[in-house]
Amino acid sequence: MGKLLIVSISDHEEHIFNRVMAAIADEPDFDHIAPPHSSLSFSNLEILLKEHAVYCSGNLIPMTQHEFAVLAYLARHPGWVFSASQIYEAVWNADGEHCGTAVASVISQIRRKLTPDMPKGGYIRTVLGSGYKFSSSPF
């Protein structure tokens, strides 16, 4: 029977994560485990997770904390559809039942910054009646 271990550590405790990963890598009976990515790269878009920086077509795009968190959350799961409530719960760490227009507003701001010529398109697409999804290509 397989077992699963989930460990959550903060960025300043990354040395602990590296030691655990090194110990696991030395065990021949363990399945391969890949460390989390420190960046996400797509067509003309790079998201540097540790630096909280976003580059679009090589230009640094300034983002608020919520804008960056929503973009990173969606970009980690390209093609997955998330409701506004799911996004709110993941990013704001609060009950998403009454998220109002917070998510829609942040997504609108992200779209304006990344693809100003495509206010309803770009990397974040609206799925009518369901929510939002990240597309790896803005077109």
C-alpha positions as CSV (number, residue, x, y, z in Angstrom):
1,M,0.0,0.0,0.0
2,G,1.3,3.4,-0.9
3,K,1.6,6.3,1.4
4,L,1.6,10.0,0.7
5,L,3.4,12.7,2.7
6,I,2.4,16.3,2.2
7,V,4.7,19.0,3.8
8,S,4.0,22.7,3.7
9,I,6.9,25.0,4.4
10,S,7.5,28.7,3.9
11,D,9.9,30.2,1.5
12,H,12.5,31.0,4.2
13,E,12.5,27.3,5.1
14,E,13.4,26.1,1.7
15,H,16.6,24.5,3.0
16,I,14.4,22.0,4.9
17,F,12.6,21.1,1.7
18,N,15.9,20.6,-0.2
19,R,17.2,18.3,2.5
20,V,14.0,16.2,2.4
21,M,14.1,16.0,-1.4
22,A,17.8,14.9,-1.3
23,A,17.0,12.1,1.2
24,I,14.1,10.9,-0.9
25,A,16.1,11.0,-4.1
26,D,18.6,8.6,-2.5
27,E,16.0,5.9,-1.9
28,P,15.6,3.6,-4.9
29,D,12.1,2.3,-3.9
30,F,10.5,5.8,-4.0
31,D,8.8,7.1,-7.0
32,H,10.3,10.1,-8.7
33,I,9.1,13.3,-7.1
34,A,9.7,16.6,-8.8
35,P,10.3,19.8,-6.8
36,P,7.9,22.6,-7.4
37,H,8.7,25.0,-10.2
38,S,10.2,28.3,-9.4
39,S,8.9,29.8,-12.6
40,L,6.1,29.2,-15.1
41,S,6.8,30.0,-18.8
42,F,4.2,30.4,-21.6
43,S,4.0,32.1,-24.9
44,N,5.4,35.6,-24.2
45,L,4.7,35.2,-20.5
46,E,7.0,34.3,-17.6
47,I,5.9,34.1,-14.0
48,L,8.7,34.0,-11.5
49,L,7.0,32.5,-8.4
50,K,9.7,33.2,-5.8
51,E,10.3,36.8,-7.0
52,H,6.6,37.5,-7.4
53,A,7.4,39.0,-10.8
54,V,5.6,38.7,-14.1
55,Y,7.2,39.4,-17.5
56,C,5.1,39.8,-20.6
57,S,7.0,40.0,-23.9
58,G,10.1,40.7,-21.9
59,N,8.6,43.6,-20.0
60,L,8.2,43.6,-16.2
61,I,4.4,43.9,-15.4
62,P,3.8,45.4,-12.0
63,M,1.1,43.5,-10.1
64,T,-0.6,43.8,-6.8
65,Q,-0.4,40.9,-4.4
66,H,-3.9,39.6,-5.3
67,E,-3.3,40.0,-9.0
68,F,-0.1,38.0,-8.8
69,A,-1.7,35.3,-6.6
70,V,-4.7,34.9,-8.9
71,L,-2.5,34.7,-12.0
72,A,-0.1,32.2,-10.5
73,Y,-2.9,30.1,-9.1
74,L,-4.6,29.8,-12.5
75,A,-1.3,29.4,-14.4
76,R,-0.3,26.4,-12.2
77,H,-3.3,24.6,-13.7
78,P,-3.6,25.5,-17.4
79,G,-6.9,24.5,-18.9
80,W,-8.6,23.8,-15.5
81,V,-11.8,25.8,-14.9
82,F,-12.2,27.4,-11.4
83,S,-15.2,29.2,-10.1
84,A,-14.9,32.6,-8.6
85,S,-15.5,31.1,-5.2
86,Q,-12.7,28.6,-5.6
87,I,-10.3,31.3,-6.7
88,Y,-11.3,33.5,-3.8
89,E,-10.9,30.7,-1.3
90,A,-7.4,29.8,-2.6
91,V,-6.1,33.4,-2.9
92,W,-7.8,35.3,-0.1
93,N,-7.9,32.3,2.3
94,A,-11.5,33.1,3.2
95,D,-15.0,31.7,2.4
96,G,-15.7,32.3,-1.2
97,E,-19.5,32.2,-0.8
98,H,-19.8,36.0,-0.8
99,C,-16.8,36.9,-2.8
100,G,-18.8,39.5,-4.8
101,T,-16.9,41.1,-7.6
102,A,-13.5,40.8,-6.1
103,V,-12.3,38.0,-8.4
104,A,-13.8,39.5,-11.5
105,S,-12.2,42.8,-10.7
106,V,-8.8,41.3,-10.2
107,I,-9.0,39.2,-13.3
108,S,-10.1,42.4,-15.3
109,Q,-7.0,44.2,-13.9
110,I,-4.7,41.3,-14.9
111,R,-6.2,41.2,-18.4
112,R,-5.7,45.0,-18.8
113,K,-2.0,44.6,-17.8
114,L,-1.1,41.5,-19.8
115,T,-3.2,41.9,-22.9
116,P,-4.7,45.4,-23.1
117,D,-5.9,44.8,-26.7
118,M,-8.0,41.8,-25.7
119,P,-10.1,42.7,-22.7
120,K,-12.1,39.5,-22.8
121,G,-9.4,37.2,-24.1
122,G,-5.8,36.9,-23.3
123,Y,-4.3,34.3,-20.9
124,I,-7.3,34.2,-18.6
125,R,-10.5,33.1,-20.3
126,T,-14.0,33.3,-19.0
127,V,-16.0,30.0,-19.1
128,L,-19.6,31.1,-19.1
129,G,-21.6,29.8,-16.2
130,S,-18.5,28.1,-14.7
131,G,-15.7,30.5,-14.0
132,Y,-12.2,31.1,-15.3
133,K,-9.4,29.2,-16.8
134,F,-5.8,29.9,-17.8
135,S,-4.8,29.4,-21.5
136,S,-1.1,29.0,-22.2
137,S,-1.5,31.2,-25.3
138,P,-3.2,34.6,-25.4
139,F,-4.7,34.0,-28.8
